[in-house]
Amino acid sequence: MGIYQNNVLYLSLVNPVKRLLVILCCLMTGFSYGQVQKEKVPSYFGFQIRPVFPTQFIGDPELSLQGEGFETTLSQKMGFGFGGTVRAGLTELIAFETGINYTQRNFDLTMAYPDSASYATDTLTFIEYDIPLNILMYIKMSEQWYANASLGFLLTFKPTDIGAFNQPGGQHYYKHTGLTRSKLGFDVNANIGFELRTKKSGFFYLGGSGRVPLSPLFDLVADYIYEGNTTRLVGEVDGSFLSIDFKYFFPIINNKGKQFTKAPIE
């Protein structure tokens, strides 16, 4: 199966979680301090989880390449994402939303050289971190229910390339490599949803979002090797997706206890 799969899975499941926990602790500390200051327009901290769905409405979820008898197809499947969210109030109806998220895209890979009756399948996993920079607007529907929509950009970081190597039998070899053009990138991001606000339990949000990279997610380099001869195909992977977003924001903690007005020792 894939020659880089063990390393990719390790990076995607261990290191990202540790990094996110450290950053989220820092964000929580900073914004908790800001909340205690009783700002006129409060800020909120929370977290989100999202299933990721490829779609033809905003991108191309499938890349098919063929040439010189070699055929290969990369199909984006359902993925997931999670992370921390910080919402800084600008006015009562406008806020700036940011945070840090981890996104994992999953792909099915098929390859074939029909003239030699050679076929194989594999999977690829691509991970990415992002920092959203969104302007969010609220519409108050009732005392507790709000609709909101946001638009902005995401600063993305791609920590590693990916790859797979297959030998279905005999002297037939397939090698697929996903090469990122740059570790940093930008995506366009749009969201719409509804949230229930409670004073004691916090905010509960359900919505949807669309994400479109401004450049290819990565370049797929596919090689078919037979008796020292290589047939190479190259294509661009889109990476756009739609998602269903579940967010929770912690309630504001107001310190109502008695405050020191004098030093403890006079």
Backbone bond lengths (Angstrom), bond angles and torsions (degrees), N, CA, C in turn:
res aa  C-N    CA-C-N  psi(-1)  N-CA   C-N-CA  omega(-1)  CA-C   N-CA-C  phi
1 M - - - 1.468 - - 1.526 109.04 -
2 G 1.366 117.87 -155.51 1.454 119.35 -172.34 1.506 112.58 -67.05
3 I 1.326 116.72 135.27 1.467 119.83 -176.51 1.513 111.57 -75.38
4 Y 1.325 117.05 -22.92 1.461 118.17 -178.92 1.521 112.33 -104.74
5 Q 1.330 118.65 6.06 1.449 120.41 -171.55 1.520 112.63 -62.89
6 N 1.344 118.81 -41.92 1.469 120.09 -178.74 1.511 111.32 -61.06
7 N 1.345 116.87 -45.16 1.460 119.71 179.50 1.520 111.66 -64.51
8 V 1.331 116.63 -41.02 1.455 119.78 -179.10 1.511 111.46 -64.76
9 L 1.342 116.75 -43.64 1.451 119.56 179.65 1.516 111.30 -64.71
10 Y 1.332 116.76 -37.87 1.469 119.37 178.67 1.519 110.10 -62.98
11 L 1.331 116.45 -46.38 1.461 119.84 -179.76 1.514 111.24 -63.71
12 S 1.344 116.39 -38.55 1.451 120.01 -174.14 1.517 113.36 -76.83
13 L 1.325 118.42 -21.42 1.456 120.09 -174.86 1.519 114.09 -110.18
14 V 1.325 118.43 -21.86 1.462 119.99 -175.01 1.521 111.22 -108.81
15 N 1.323 116.52 -66.16 1.458 119.38 -176.08 1.525 113.68 -58.02
16 P 1.357 120.19 -43.51 1.454 119.21 -179.90 1.517 113.12 -59.76
17 V 1.320 118.16 -38.99 1.463 120.82 -179.09 1.525 110.57 -64.08
18 K 1.333 117.29 -43.05 1.462 120.34 179.24 1.519 111.02 -63.03
19 R 1.338 116.60 -44.53 1.463 119.51 -179.11 1.514 111.77 -64.61
20 L 1.339 116.66 -41.80 1.455 119.76 179.64 1.521 111.63 -63.54
21 L 1.332 117.63 -41.05 1.460 120.34 -179.89 1.520 111.78 -61.46
22 V 1.332 117.36 -42.23 1.462 120.66 179.26 1.518 110.85 -63.20
23 I 1.340 116.85 -47.32 1.467 120.53 -177.24 1.519 110.67 -67.22
24 L 1.332 117.32 -39.76 1.457 119.90 -179.28 1.525 111.60 -66.41
25 C 1.308 117.27 -35.91 1.467 120.08 176.39 1.521 110.57 -62.23
26 C 1.334 116.62 -41.48 1.465 120.86 178.36 1.523 110.87 -64.16
27 L 1.333 116.40 -44.70 1.459 119.95 179.59 1.519 111.47 -63.63
28 M 1.334 116.44 -41.70 1.460 120.21 -179.03 1.524 111.19 -63.64
29 T 1.328 115.98 -41.16 1.461 119.84 179.63 1.516 111.66 -62.88
30 G 1.335 116.16 -46.70 1.458 120.63 -177.73 1.506 112.59 -64.72
31 F 1.330 117.52 -44.17 1.452 119.26 -176.68 1.520 112.35 -80.23
32 S 1.314 117.95 -25.18 1.466 119.45 172.34 1.524 110.08 -63.81
33 Y 1.333 116.48 -39.91 1.455 120.05 177.36 1.522 110.55 -62.98
34 G 1.336 116.58 -40.69 1.456 120.46 179.71 1.513 111.76 -65.03
35 Q 1.322 118.12 -34.44 1.445 121.00 179.45 1.520 111.83 -68.75
36 V 1.319 116.59 -37.16 1.464 120.00 -179.50 1.522 110.83 -63.74
37 Q 1.347 116.63 -24.36 1.458 120.02 -179.03 1.524 112.57 -73.40
38 K 1.365 117.62 -2.84 1.454 122.54 176.58 1.518 111.10 56.16
39 E 1.317 115.64 57.17 1.448 120.59 177.73 1.525 109.22 -67.46
40 K 1.332 116.35 152.18 1.451 121.01 179.61 1.525 110.68 -64.36
41 V 1.341 117.05 -41.58 1.457 121.41 175.69 1.527 106.98 -109.29
42 P 1.324 118.51 106.52 1.471 120.63 -172.46 1.525 112.86 -71.36
43 S 1.310 114.71 161.28 1.457 123.22 173.08 1.525 108.28 -116.64
44 Y 1.318 115.90 156.91 1.456 120.49 -174.57 1.521 110.31 -133.30
45 F 1.327 114.62 149.94 1.457 121.41 175.48 1.520 108.99 -122.97
46 G 1.335 116.49 139.81 1.449 119.83 178.98 1.511 111.54 -159.34
47 F 1.318 115.79 -164.10 1.454 120.86 178.83 1.524 108.82 -140.40
48 Q 1.320 115.94 164.34 1.451 120.21 -179.85 1.530 110.75 -143.08
49 I 1.326 115.25 153.67 1.459 122.48 170.97 1.521 106.68 -132.61
50 R 1.340 116.11 150.99 1.455 118.75 -177.44 1.526 111.47 -154.00
51 P 1.319 118.44 131.67 1.457 120.59 164.91 1.525 109.21 -79.58
52 V 1.317 116.59 142.33 1.460 123.34 -176.12 1.523 108.98 -109.98
53 F 1.351 116.47 128.44 1.456 121.42 -177.44 1.529 110.71 -121.77
54 P 1.322 118.36 123.36 1.468 119.83 172.96 1.520 109.97 -69.11
55 T 1.317 117.76 149.26 1.456 120.86 -178.07 1.519 110.52 -152.55
56 Q 1.325 115.66 150.06 1.452 121.15 176.18 1.518 112.62 -84.71
57 F 1.352 117.63 -6.26 1.455 120.61 -177.80 1.526 112.34 -71.01
58 I 1.319 117.65 -33.13 1.464 119.95 -177.61 1.524 112.55 -124.36
59 G 1.315 117.92 4.95 1.459 119.93 -179.15 1.518 110.50 -173.82
60 D 1.308 115.51 -171.97 1.465 121.60 179.22 1.524 108.50 -115.13
61 P 1.339 118.64 107.79 1.470 120.48 -177.16 1.518 114.40 -78.33
62 E 1.331 117.71 -3.31 1.457 119.98 -176.97 1.525 111.04 -132.09
63 L 1.323 115.33 136.20 1.462 121.81 176.45 1.522 108.31 -120.21
64 S 1.335 116.90 119.11 1.462 122.37 178.75 1.525 109.40 -115.56
65 L 1.332 115.81 130.57 1.451 122.11 -179.44 1.527 108.77 -127.60
66 Q 1.322 116.26 143.69 1.455 119.64 176.03 1.525 110.15 -156.23
67 G 1.313 115.59 148.45 1.455 121.38 179.84 1.509 110.84 175.01
68 E 1.331 116.59 138.34 1.458 123.51 178.04 1.528 112.35 55.63
69 G 1.323 115.90 36.34 1.461 120.69 178.20 1.515 115.43 86.23
70 F 1.327 117.62 -7.51 1.468 123.01 -178.66 1.525 108.96 -97.00
71 E 1.333 117.28 132.68 1.457 123.00 179.85 1.524 109.89 -130.13
72 T 1.337 116.41 138.52 1.463 120.14 176.44 1.519 109.28 -150.04
73 T 1.331 116.89 146.24 1.460 122.50 -178.98 1.525 109.30 -137.12
74 L 1.324 115.64 132.28 1.467 122.62 176.04 1.524 107.89 -115.30
75 S 1.341 117.22 120.11 1.460 122.20 -176.06 1.526 109.82 -119.55
76 Q 1.333 116.45 123.98 1.464 119.92 178.39 1.519 109.62 -76.25
77 K 1.335 116.09 133.40 1.451 123.01 179.39 1.531 109.85 -114.39
78 M 1.311 115.72 -175.67 1.461 120.66 -178.99 1.525 110.33 -64.11
79 G 1.337 115.83 136.10 1.452 122.32 176.20 1.522 110.29 -126.39
80 F 1.319 116.33 -158.93 1.464 119.57 179.83 1.527 110.05 -156.13
81 G 1.314 114.92 165.28 1.454 121.07 176.60 1.520 110.30 -151.26
82 F 1.326 116.90 158.44 1.458 121.69 176.25 1.525 108.50 -158.91
83 G 1.328 115.77 163.53 1.456 118.40 178.91 1.510 112.43 166.68
84 G 1.321 115.57 -171.07 1.451 123.12 179.98 1.513 110.99 -105.20
85 T 1.330 116.02 148.24 1.465 122.27 -177.47 1.517 109.55 -129.16
86 V 1.312 115.38 135.30 1.462 122.05 175.94 1.520 108.12 -122.39
87 R 1.318 116.19 126.70 1.466 121.91 179.78 1.523 108.43 -117.48
88 A 1.318 116.56 112.03 1.464 122.63 -178.50 1.523 109.09 -101.75
89 G 1.324 116.55 118.28 1.457 120.85 -177.78 1.519 112.23 -71.86
90 L 1.321 116.65 130.30 1.465 122.55 173.76 1.519 110.47 -99.54
91 T 1.339 117.00 -46.60 1.459 124.22 170.64 1.524 106.67 -136.43
92 E 1.309 117.35 -175.47 1.450 120.06 179.59 1.526 112.29 -66.74
93 L 1.336 117.75 -23.65 1.457 121.10 -176.20 1.523 113.38 -119.91
94 I 1.327 118.38 3.34 1.464 121.91 179.84 1.531 108.69 -133.43
95 A 1.314 116.30 137.90 1.462 120.73 179.99 1.526 109.32 -143.33
96 F 1.318 114.64 161.02 1.461 122.38 172.97 1.517 107.29 -108.38
97 E 1.340 116.95 127.83 1.459 120.99 -175.73 1.530 110.19 -118.93
98 T 1.311 115.27 132.09 1.456 121.23 179.41 1.526 108.39 -146.06
99 G 1.314 117.36 -164.73 1.449 121.76 -178.54 1.513 110.12 147.56
100 I 1.303 117.16 -155.94 1.462 122.16 174.32 1.528 108.21 -148.36
101 N 1.342 115.80 136.51 1.456 121.03 -174.57 1.519 111.32 -133.74
102 Y 1.312 113.98 156.28 1.458 123.32 173.47 1.520 107.48 -114.21
103 T 1.334 116.91 129.96 1.463 121.52 -179.53 1.522 109.32 -127.13
104 Q 1.326 116.00 132.13 1.457 120.99 177.60 1.530 109.37 -120.91
105 R 1.329 115.32 121.27 1.463 121.62 174.01 1.521 108.97 -102.10
106 N 1.325 116.32 138.60 1.455 122.06 179.02 1.521 110.27 -115.14
107 F 1.332 116.04 142.15 1.456 121.60 -177.28 1.523 110.44 -131.72
108 D 1.337 115.25 143.74 1.459 122.08 167.63 1.518 108.36 -98.17
109 L 1.329 115.59 139.56 1.460 121.46 -176.13 1.534 109.17 -125.57
110 T 1.333 115.43 125.63 1.460 120.45 174.76 1.521 108.70 -121.59
111 M 1.329 116.43 147.66 1.468 121.22 -177.74 1.517 108.76 -147.64
112 A 1.334 115.78 149.41 1.461 118.65 -177.88 1.516 110.75 -161.80
113 Y 1.316 114.05 149.66 1.464 122.80 167.81 1.534 105.05 -129.32
114 P 1.354 116.27 85.04 1.475 120.53 -170.68 1.528 114.68 -55.42
115 D 1.322 117.94 -35.43 1.465 119.64 -178.32 1.522 112.53 -61.25
116 S 1.335 116.28 -26.43 1.464 121.08 179.27 1.525 112.10 -104.69
117 A 1.341 115.74 8.65 1.479 120.97 -178.46 1.521 111.25 53.62
118 S 1.336 116.42 41.10 1.463 122.35 -178.59 1.528 109.06 -111.65
119 Y 1.349 116.15 123.47 1.459 121.95 -177.97 1.528 109.33 -139.54
120 A 1.348 115.63 149.61 1.469 119.74 177.84 1.528 109.47 -159.49
121 T 1.322 115.54 159.84 1.471 122.13 176.84 1.522 108.82 -135.66
122 D 1.326 114.94 158.16 1.461 120.43 178.61 1.521 108.18 -161.44
123 T 1.318 116.90 -179.61 1.462 122.65 175.83 1.524 109.10 -131.95
124 L 1.327 115.31 153.56 1.456 121.78 175.52 1.521 109.01 -131.11
125 T 1.307 116.21 146.35 1.462 122.89 177.49 1.522 109.02 -125.96
126 F 1.338 115.61 128.59 1.461 120.32 -179.56 1.522 108.83 -122.54
127 I 1.334 116.86 126.42 1.464 121.28 -178.82 1.518 110.60 -110.73
128 E 1.328 114.48 154.44 1.462 120.77 -175.98 1.528 109.17 -155.17
129 Y 1.321 116.38 142.94 1.464 122.24 171.57 1.526 108.03 -104.67
130 D 1.333 116.60 149.58 1.464 118.27 176.42 1.522 111.16 -146.42
131 I 1.321 114.00 151.41 1.468 122.77 174.70 1.522 107.19 -120.33
132 P 1.338 118.95 107.59 1.462 120.60 179.99 1.528 111.58 -75.97
133 L 1.319 115.37 146.31 1.461 123.33 176.31 1.526 106.55 -130.68
134 N 1.342 115.53 86.47 1.465 120.77 -170.78 1.522 111.81 -118.30
135 I 1.332 115.75 143.78 1.462 122.63 167.83 1.519 107.27 -98.35
136 L 1.322 115.85 125.94 1.465 122.27 -173.56 1.520 109.80 -117.79
137 M 1.337 116.57 137.48 1.465 122.74 178.56 1.525 109.52 -121.55
138 Y 1.329 115.65 136.29 1.463 121.88 -179.96 1.533 110.51 -99.49
139 I 1.338 115.00 152.23 1.463 122.71 167.15 1.525 106.43 -128.77
140 K 1.326 117.04 114.54 1.456 121.14 -177.54 1.517 109.79 -78.93
141 M 1.338 116.69 118.92 1.453 121.90 -177.46 1.523 112.08 -98.40
142 S 1.323 116.73 -30.82 1.459 122.67 176.29 1.518 107.42 -158.50
143 E 1.308 117.09 -169.20 1.457 120.45 -178.26 1.526 111.72 -63.78
144 Q 1.333 117.81 -32.51 1.457 121.51 -176.34 1.526 114.03 -116.42
145 W 1.311 117.79 -18.80 1.456 120.50 -175.41 1.533 111.65 -101.86
146 Y 1.344 114.70 133.75 1.467 121.68 179.01 1.525 109.11 -132.53
147 A 1.320 115.28 144.30 1.461 121.53 167.14 1.523 107.01 -105.21
148 N 1.319 117.36 146.45 1.463 118.82 177.48 1.520 110.27 -147.51
149 A 1.306 114.37 157.99 1.463 122.20 177.48 1.518 108.14 -142.91
150 S 1.318 115.97 147.52 1.461 119.85 -178.84 1.521 109.63 -142.21
151 L 1.315 114.42 157.66 1.461 121.92 179.64 1.518 108.04 -148.09
152 G 1.324 116.44 141.54 1.463 118.70 179.17 1.513 111.83 175.94
153 F 1.322 114.36 -158.59 1.458 122.16 -178.79 1.526 109.80 -121.53
154 L 1.319 114.64 163.27 1.459 121.08 172.69 1.519 108.46 -125.23
155 L 1.311 114.93 132.85 1.455 120.93 169.72 1.523 107.04 -87.94
156 T 1.335 117.56 120.36 1.455 121.49 -173.63 1.524 111.38 -111.93
157 F 1.334 114.85 152.32 1.453 122.19 176.73 1.524 108.68 -132.88
158 K 1.330 116.60 126.42 1.460 123.38 -179.71 1.528 107.85 -110.30
159 P 1.322 118.42 104.02 1.463 120.43 -170.53 1.517 115.56 -73.47
160 T 1.352 118.78 -23.12 1.460 118.14 -172.72 1.518 111.23 -155.09
161 D 1.338 115.90 153.44 1.455 122.04 168.58 1.529 108.43 -78.44
162 I 1.334 116.07 169.03 1.457 120.29 179.79 1.525 109.38 -131.75
163 G 1.334 116.58 165.21 1.453 118.80 179.69 1.513 112.58 -169.31
164 A 1.339 115.56 163.79 1.456 122.40 177.73 1.526 108.47 -148.14
165 F 1.330 115.65 144.72 1.465 121.67 179.94 1.519 108.15 -131.31
166 N 1.330 117.14 126.58 1.461 121.15 -175.27 1.519 111.22 -129.70
167 Q 1.325 115.37 138.78 1.461 122.32 174.59 1.526 107.35 -129.68
168 P 1.344 116.66 89.68 1.466 119.03 -174.75 1.516 114.30 -69.37
169 G 1.302 118.01 -12.54 1.461 119.99 -179.88 1.511 111.59 147.44
170 G 1.323 117.12 147.56 1.457 120.19 179.58 1.512 111.54 70.07
171 Q 1.324 116.01 -140.02 1.460 121.50 -177.02 1.524 112.78 -103.41
172 H 1.332 117.04 18.92 1.461 121.18 -178.68 1.533 109.54 -92.52
173 Y 1.326 115.94 127.76 1.458 121.08 179.33 1.525 108.87 -127.59
174 Y 1.358 114.99 140.77 1.458 121.02 174.29 1.530 108.26 -124.72
175 K 1.294 114.86 134.22 1.465 120.50 178.08 1.523 109.16 -132.06
176 H 1.340 116.40 123.85 1.466 122.01 178.74 1.524 108.74 -122.62
177 T 1.314 115.69 131.36 1.458 121.37 -179.56 1.527 109.39 -131.46
178 G 1.337 115.94 131.27 1.465 122.10 173.85 1.511 109.21 -101.31
179 L 1.320 117.13 110.24 1.461 123.04 -175.23 1.519 110.54 -107.89
180 T 1.327 116.75 123.38 1.461 121.08 176.22 1.523 110.10 -82.08
181 R 1.313 116.38 138.50 1.458 120.29 179.25 1.524 111.54 -76.50
182 S 1.329 115.51 -31.01 1.462 121.09 179.54 1.517 108.76 -151.70
183 K 1.314 117.03 144.69 1.459 120.81 177.78 1.527 111.74 -68.07
184 L 1.337 116.60 -30.74 1.461 121.40 -179.12 1.518 110.10 -106.49
185 G 1.334 116.30 148.23 1.447 120.61 178.92 1.516 111.10 -159.38
186 F 1.334 115.61 179.20 1.454 122.26 178.58 1.518 109.76 -131.01
187 D 1.344 115.89 140.13 1.458 122.79 174.10 1.517 108.83 -123.62
188 V 1.338 115.81 154.06 1.468 121.65 170.15 1.517 108.17 -91.68
189 N 1.326 116.56 138.35 1.454 121.56 -173.02 1.527 109.77 -135.68
190 A 1.339 117.46 131.90 1.465 122.54 176.92 1.523 108.96 -135.53
191 N 1.339 116.43 141.65 1.464 121.51 -176.66 1.522 110.14 -138.38
192 I 1.328 116.22 150.25 1.459 122.34 172.59 1.520 107.98 -148.87
193 G 1.332 117.02 140.63 1.450 118.53 -178.08 1.512 113.20 -174.68
194 F 1.325 115.52 -172.60 1.459 123.47 -178.58 1.525 108.77 -133.20
195 E 1.339 115.16 148.51 1.463 118.48 179.58 1.511 111.03 -140.45
196 L 1.329 113.95 147.10 1.456 123.40 175.62 1.512 108.18 -104.80
197 R 1.335 116.55 124.09 1.458 121.25 -177.77 1.530 110.40 -107.40
198 T 1.325 115.50 126.26 1.455 121.38 174.56 1.526 108.86 -127.01
199 K 1.312 117.14 147.23 1.459 120.69 -177.26 1.528 112.25 -72.85
200 K 1.328 116.70 -37.81 1.453 119.66 -174.58 1.523 113.44 -91.52
201 S 1.323 116.97 -33.51 1.465 120.62 -173.23 1.511 114.53 -102.06
202 G 1.343 118.20 -7.97 1.446 120.73 179.67 1.518 112.90 95.06
203 F 1.339 116.39 -165.02 1.454 122.96 -177.37 1.532 110.01 -107.67
204 F 1.342 115.90 140.54 1.455 121.92 177.30 1.529 108.46 -121.36
205 Y 1.325 116.43 122.83 1.466 121.76 -173.16 1.523 110.48 -120.45
206 L 1.339 115.93 138.43 1.459 122.71 172.57 1.523 107.89 -135.26
207 G 1.320 116.19 126.75 1.455 119.39 -178.40 1.511 111.86 -163.13
208 G 1.300 115.37 -169.26 1.453 121.87 179.06 1.506 110.51 -135.29
209 S 1.314 116.60 157.69 1.451 120.91 -179.81 1.518 109.96 -145.71
210 G 1.311 114.71 156.86 1.455 122.18 175.19 1.505 109.69 -125.47
211 R 1.316 115.88 144.48 1.467 120.31 -175.70 1.521 109.67 -138.45
212 V 1.336 115.60 127.80 1.463 121.84 -177.71 1.527 108.70 -128.97
213 P 1.337 118.99 114.53 1.470 120.99 175.65 1.532 110.67 -65.46
214 L 1.323 116.70 143.97 1.459 121.84 177.89 1.528 112.16 -82.46
215 S 1.317 117.48 -7.48 1.459 122.88 175.93 1.521 107.23 -145.15
216 P 1.345 118.98 164.66 1.469 119.72 -179.98 1.522 112.09 -55.44
217 L 1.341 114.96 142.21 1.461 119.65 177.77 1.527 110.12 -59.95
218 F 1.317 115.85 -46.55 1.466 122.32 171.51 1.523 108.21 -163.76
219 D 1.317 115.92 165.73 1.459 122.27 175.31 1.525 108.72 -96.71
220 L 1.322 116.01 129.01 1.457 120.73 177.87 1.530 109.00 -93.31
221 V 1.327 116.15 121.85 1.461 122.69 176.81 1.522 106.73 -110.45
222 A 1.339 116.49 113.73 1.465 121.95 -176.97 1.524 109.31 -111.85
223 D 1.328 116.84 126.35 1.469 122.80 -179.90 1.524 110.37 -120.30
224 Y 1.337 115.62 133.83 1.457 122.14 169.25 1.524 107.23 -112.40
225 I 1.335 116.51 122.42 1.469 121.76 -173.38 1.532 108.52 -118.64
226 Y 1.328 115.52 127.36 1.458 120.61 179.06 1.525 109.23 -145.96
227 E 1.325 116.19 119.18 1.457 123.40 179.39 1.535 111.84 52.05
228 G 1.333 115.39 43.57 1.456 121.13 176.70 1.509 115.17 82.25
229 N 1.322 118.99 -5.24 1.463 123.02 178.36 1.528 109.60 -99.03
230 T 1.337 116.20 136.65 1.458 121.71 -175.98 1.519 111.19 -118.74
231 T 1.326 115.47 129.87 1.466 122.06 170.48 1.518 107.39 -107.95
232 R 1.339 116.95 123.21 1.475 120.65 -174.51 1.529 110.55 -117.22
233 L 1.327 114.91 135.56 1.460 122.96 174.48 1.527 108.23 -124.79
234 V 1.334 116.91 141.75 1.465 121.74 -177.49 1.529 109.13 -132.98
235 G 1.336 116.68 137.41 1.459 121.41 177.83 1.513 111.85 -152.17
236 E 1.338 116.24 164.21 1.459 122.51 -179.18 1.522 110.37 -99.75
237 V 1.330 116.58 133.24 1.460 122.58 179.30 1.522 108.64 -97.20
238 D 1.330 116.74 127.25 1.468 122.29 -173.12 1.530 112.03 -70.82
239 G 1.326 117.27 -65.92 1.468 120.92 177.99 1.505 116.28 89.19
240 S 1.347 119.34 2.36 1.465 120.88 177.96 1.527 110.11 -67.92
241 F 1.337 116.14 153.43 1.470 118.45 177.84 1.515 111.20 -159.72
242 L 1.325 115.08 162.83 1.454 124.39 167.99 1.523 107.79 -109.25
243 S 1.338 116.48 154.01 1.465 119.58 179.78 1.516 110.49 -144.62
244 I 1.314 115.10 156.81 1.463 122.69 170.22 1.519 106.85 -103.53
245 D 1.330 116.57 124.15 1.465 121.39 -172.02 1.528 111.08 -107.40
246 F 1.318 114.94 129.82 1.460 121.97 172.88 1.534 107.22 -115.87
247 K 1.342 116.55 119.81 1.468 120.43 -178.28 1.525 109.83 -125.62
248 Y 1.311 113.86 147.32 1.459 120.36 173.01 1.520 108.58 -133.41
249 F 1.347 116.20 130.24 1.459 122.13 177.49 1.520 109.22 -113.75
250 F 1.316 115.38 132.13 1.461 120.95 -179.48 1.520 110.73 -68.43
251 P 1.343 117.36 147.69 1.472 119.59 177.16 1.519 111.06 -69.26
252 I 1.316 114.97 153.39 1.460 120.62 177.28 1.521 109.32 -71.70
253 I 1.329 116.02 132.97 1.467 121.24 178.54 1.526 108.24 -100.05
254 N 1.320 115.75 111.61 1.461 120.71 177.54 1.521 109.52 -96.93
255 N 1.307 116.66 127.46 1.461 121.83 179.71 1.524 108.64 -82.73
256 K 1.362 116.06 102.35 1.464 121.12 -177.16 1.524 112.30 -102.22
257 G 1.318 116.67 6.21 1.451 119.47 -179.10 1.526 112.27 -72.70
258 K 1.302 115.84 170.46 1.449 121.39 179.83 1.520 110.41 -68.43
259 Q 1.332 116.64 131.01 1.445 122.20 -176.94 1.527 110.44 -96.77
260 F 1.340 115.90 148.67 1.466 119.70 175.81 1.516 109.63 -69.47
261 T 1.300 117.10 127.59 1.456 121.80 174.98 1.532 110.60 -106.45
262 K 1.352 115.95 -15.73 1.459 120.33 178.09 1.516 108.69 -134.64
263 A 1.287 116.04 163.89 1.447 120.12 177.63 1.518 110.01 -67.19
264 P 1.312 120.70 150.91 1.472 122.52 -178.13 1.513 112.30 -65.14
265 I 1.319 116.92 -27.58 1.459 120.39 178.09 1.515 108.32 -122.74
266 E 1.320 117.01 119.95 1.459 120.13 -178.94 1.510 109.80 -100.75
